[in-house]
Amino acid sequence: MRAFPARPTPLPQASQPSQPSQAVAAELVAVLVAVTAGQARILTTHKGLALPSGPFEQTHRSLQAGMRAWIERQTHHPIGYIEQLYTFADRDRARDQGRRVISVSYLGLTREAGATDEASGWRDWYRYFPWEDRRSDAAEALLADSILPALAAWRDAAPDAASAQQRRLRVDTAFGLGASAWNEDFVLQRYELLFEARLVPEALGRNRAGAPALATGQPMREDFRRILATGIARLRAKIKYRPVVFELMPDAFTLLQLQQTVEALAGHALHKQNFRRQVEQQALVEETGELAQGGSGRPAMLFRFRDDVLLERAISGSKLPLSR
């Protein structure tokens, strides 16, 4: 019987990549900060409901160049210092028609200047996070009378004792309760807790039916308020170890103006003499030899940041004190 040659073993088929279930787009978002008259301010669009943003386009030379282009196109405001903040790419970040969006966010520092139109403008950042301004009695009352009782109810509604204990620990850590101290850097953690407890309108979806009656700040579109919370937390942490605050100051300023700027960013008051002592010890500023003009009372000495401090943009080192 004639032997037939063995049938060659078929080569394994190359696995075909699965087709994406939805399109993906890259978006650029800016948290642009200024401090004006002792108030921390952010540049917004869509009548305060969004941050400057736009898609990353083929014509953009780089991500940062694209971000600068969108800011100037939407707000007509030039910007100086800018750094990448965070990339948001959660699976649930979908837009219309199922388009998934990856947002590359930036933190920028500038000084408020120029006119803005009805759609874009500068707004107090505590308008969006009123509980973060510990300089005011209103923030303390909001926490004590509304937010903390609502979080306690959310904690007690946990499905079991272990979950309730975990929620208690998270609330205490984020809001400085029990053995925990208030940490001004935990802006995002506090907002995320309020979101999880469905105490902010953004947690309820687009129709926001059954929105909570709590005064938990002005909502924003999509997750712009989450991005803003990330920017505030980054800047609060950064001013402790880098002298970036000089980007927000005029060329000449009084020590009181410098202190008020730091207080506006940190959200709490500082001890005047301790602040000035630490600024002097760290040799951050030098006298200009001129006095502030106008105002009542004795004219105050004007200061400027030292040249070597200005070089600290590129390296870590000097810091501005946040001790109370």
C-alpha positions in Angstrom: 0.0 0.0 0.0 1.3 3.3 -1.0 2.1 5.6 1.9 0.8 9.0 1.7 3.0 11.8 3.0 1.9 13.1 6.4 -0.3 16.2 6.2 1.8 19.2 7.4 0.7 20.6 10.7 -1.0 23.9 10.0 0.7 27.0 11.3 -1.1 28.7 14.1 -3.2 31.7 13.0 -2.0 35.0 14.2 -4.5 36.4 16.7 -6.3 39.3 15.3 -6.5 42.4 17.6 -9.9 43.0 18.9 -11.6 45.9 17.5 -12.0 48.9 19.8 -15.5 49.2 21.1 -15.4 53.0 21.0 -13.3 55.8 19.6 -10.6 57.5 21.8 -9.8 61.2 21.7 -7.1 63.2 23.4 -8.3 66.4 25.2 -6.1 69.2 26.7 -7.4 70.9 29.9 -5.9 73.8 31.8 -6.2 74.8 35.4 -5.0 78.4 35.1 -4.5 80.2 38.5 -4.1 83.8 39.6 -4.4 85.5 43.0 -6.1 88.9 42.9 -6.8 91.1 45.9 -6.1 88.2 48.2 -8.4 85.8 46.4 -7.4 82.6 44.5 -8.9 82.7 41.1 -9.2 80.3 38.1 -9.9 81.0 34.5 -13.1 79.4 33.3 -15.1 79.0 30.1 -18.8 78.3 29.4 -19.9 80.8 32.0 -18.0 79.1 34.8 -19.1 75.6 34.0 -15.8 74.4 32.3 -12.1 74.9 32.2 -10.2 76.0 29.1 -9.9 72.8 27.0 -9.8 71.5 23.5 -8.7 68.5 21.4 -5.1 67.7 20.7 -4.8 68.4 16.9 -2.4 67.3 14.2 -1.2 70.8 13.8 -0.1 71.2 17.4 3.7 70.9 17.7 3.4 69.5 21.2 0.9 68.9 23.9 2.0 72.0 25.8 1.9 74.1 22.6 -1.6 72.8 21.9 -2.7 73.7 25.5 -1.3 77.3 25.1 -3.1 77.6 21.8 -6.5 76.6 23.2 -6.2 78.9 26.2 -5.4 81.9 24.1 -8.1 81.0 21.5 -10.8 80.5 24.1 -9.9 83.2 26.7 -7.6 85.6 24.8 -5.3 85.4 27.9 -1.5 84.9 27.5 0.0 82.5 30.0 3.5 82.1 31.5 4.5 79.2 33.8 2.7 75.9 32.9 3.4 72.3 33.8 1.7 69.0 33.1 -0.7 68.1 35.9 -2.2 64.7 35.4 -3.7 62.4 32.7 -7.3 61.4 33.3 -8.1 58.2 31.4 -10.8 56.3 33.4 -13.0 53.9 31.5 -16.1 55.8 32.3 -14.9 59.1 30.8 -17.1 58.8 27.7 -18.7 61.7 25.8 -21.5 61.8 23.2 -21.8 58.8 20.9 -19.6 56.6 23.2 -16.4 58.5 22.5 -13.9 57.8 25.2 -11.8 60.8 26.2 -8.3 60.9 27.6 -7.6 64.3 29.2 -4.1 65.6 29.6 -4.3 68.4 32.1 -1.9 71.3 32.9 -1.4 73.7 35.8 -0.6 77.3 34.8 0.2 80.3 37.0 -0.3 83.9 35.8 -1.6 87.3 36.9 -5.2 88.3 36.1 -5.2 90.9 33.4 -7.3 92.1 30.5 -11.0 91.9 29.8 -12.9 88.7 29.5 -16.1 88.0 27.7 -19.4 86.6 29.0 -18.4 83.0 28.3 -14.9 83.0 29.7 -13.8 84.8 32.9 -12.0 84.6 36.2 -13.8 83.1 39.2 -13.0 82.5 42.8 -11.9 78.9 43.1 -13.7 78.6 46.5 -16.9 79.1 44.6 -16.4 75.5 43.5 -15.0 74.2 46.9 -16.5 76.4 49.6 -15.5 74.0 52.4 -11.8 74.5 51.5 -11.6 78.1 52.6 -10.8 77.7 56.3 -10.2 81.5 56.6 -14.0 82.1 56.8 -16.6 81.1 59.4 -18.9 80.2 56.5 -16.7 77.3 55.6 -16.6 76.0 59.1 -20.4 76.3 59.4 -20.9 74.5 56.1 -18.8 71.6 57.3 -20.4 71.4 60.8 -24.0 72.0 59.8 -24.3 70.2 56.4 -21.4 68.3 55.0 -20.2 66.3 58.0 -23.7 65.2 59.1 -24.4 64.1 55.6 -21.2 62.1 55.5 -22.0 60.6 58.9 -25.3 59.4 57.5 -23.5 57.9 54.4 -21.0 56.2 56.7 -23.8 54.7 58.9 -25.6 53.5 55.8 -22.7 51.2 54.9 -23.8 47.5 54.2 -21.8 46.1 57.1 -19.6 47.0 60.1 -16.3 46.7 58.3 -17.4 49.0 55.5 -18.8 51.5 58.0 -15.4 51.5 59.8 -13.6 52.0 56.5 -15.8 54.9 55.6 -15.3 56.4 59.1 -11.5 56.2 58.6 -11.7 57.8 55.2 -13.9 60.7 56.4 -11.8 61.3 59.5 -8.6 61.4 57.4 -9.9 63.6 54.7 -11.7 66.1 56.9 -9.4 66.2 59.9 -11.6 64.5 62.4 -10.8 62.5 65.5 -7.0 61.9 65.7 -6.5 63.3 62.2 -5.5 66.9 61.5 -6.8 68.9 58.5 -4.5 68.5 55.6 -4.9 71.3 53.0 -3.5 69.1 50.3 -6.4 66.6 50.5 -8.6 68.6 48.2 -9.2 65.8 45.7 -9.8 63.2 48.5 -12.5 65.4 50.0 -14.2 65.9 46.7 -14.0 62.2 45.8 -15.6 61.3 49.1 -18.5 63.8 48.5 -18.8 62.3 45.0 -19.0 58.7 46.2 -21.5 59.7 48.9 -23.5 61.4 46.1 -23.4 64.8 47.8 -22.3 66.7 44.7 -24.5 67.1 41.6 -21.9 65.7 39.3 -22.4 62.2 40.9 -26.0 62.1 39.8 -25.4 62.1 36.0 -26.4 64.6 33.4 -30.0 65.0 34.4 -29.0 65.4 38.1 -32.4 64.2 39.3 -32.6 64.2 43.1 -29.6 66.5 43.5 -28.6 67.1 47.1 -29.8 70.2 48.8 -26.3 70.7 50.3 -24.3 73.8 49.3 -21.4 71.8 48.0 -20.2 74.4 45.5 -21.0 75.2 41.9 -20.9 72.1 39.7 -19.1 71.9 36.4 -19.5 70.0 33.2 -18.2 66.5 32.9 -15.4 66.0 35.4 -13.9 69.4 35.2 -14.3 70.0 39.0 -12.4 66.8 39.7 -9.6 68.1 37.5 -9.7 71.5 39.3 -9.5 69.8 42.7 -6.3 68.0 41.4 -4.8 71.3 40.3 -5.6 73.0 43.7 -4.0 70.1 45.6 -0.9 70.1 43.4 -0.4 73.9 43.9 -1.0 73.7 47.7 1.6 71.0 48.0 4.0 72.7 45.6 4.2 76.1 47.4 5.6 74.2 50.4 8.8 73.2 48.7 9.2 75.3 45.5 9.0 79.2 45.3 6.5 79.1 42.4 4.3 81.7 44.1 6.4 84.4 42.6 4.7 83.7 39.3 1.5 85.1 40.9 3.1 88.2 42.4 3.8 91.6 40.8 7.4 92.7 40.4 7.3 94.6 43.7 5.0 93.7 46.6 4.6 94.1 50.4 5.1 91.2 52.8 1.4 91.5 53.6 0.5 90.9 50.0 2.8 87.9 49.9 1.3 86.5 53.0 -2.3 87.0 51.7 -1.4 85.3 48.5 -0.1 82.2 50.3 -3.1 82.2 52.6 -5.5 82.4 49.6 -3.9 79.4 48.1 -3.6 77.3 51.3 -7.1 78.2 52.5 -6.1 79.1 56.0 -4.6 82.0 57.9 -1.0 82.3 58.9 0.7 83.8 61.9 2.0 87.2 60.7 5.3 87.2 62.7 6.1 83.6 62.1 5.5 84.0 58.4 7.8 87.0 58.1 10.5 85.4 60.3 10.6 82.3 58.0 10.6 84.4 54.8 13.6 86.3 56.2 15.4 83.2 57.4 15.1 81.6 54.0 16.3 84.8 52.2 13.5 84.7 49.7 13.0 88.4 49.2 15.0 91.6 49.3 13.9 95.2 49.7 13.5 97.4 46.6 14.2 100.6 48.5 10.7 101.9 47.7 7.5 102.3 49.7 4.0 101.3 48.6 2.0 104.3 47.6 -1.6 105.0 48.5 -3.7 103.4 51.3 -4.1 104.5 54.8 -1.6 104.2 57.6 2.2 104.0 57.4 3.5 103.2 53.9 4.9 99.6 53.7 8.2 98.6 52.3 8.2 97.0 48.9 10.1 93.8 48.3 11.0 91.6 45.3 12.1 88.0 45.0 15.9 87.6 45.0 17.5 86.6 41.7 18.7 83.3 43.0 15.1 82.5 44.1 13.9 83.1 40.6 16.3 80.5 39.4 14.5 78.0 41.6 11.9 77.5 38.9 13.9 74.6 37.6 15.0 73.0 40.8 13.5 72.3 44.2 14.8 74.1 47.3 13.4 77.2 48.9 9.8 77.1 50.1 7.2 79.5 51.4 6.2 78.7 55.0 2.7 77.4 55.7 3.1 77.1 59.5 0.2 78.8 61.3 
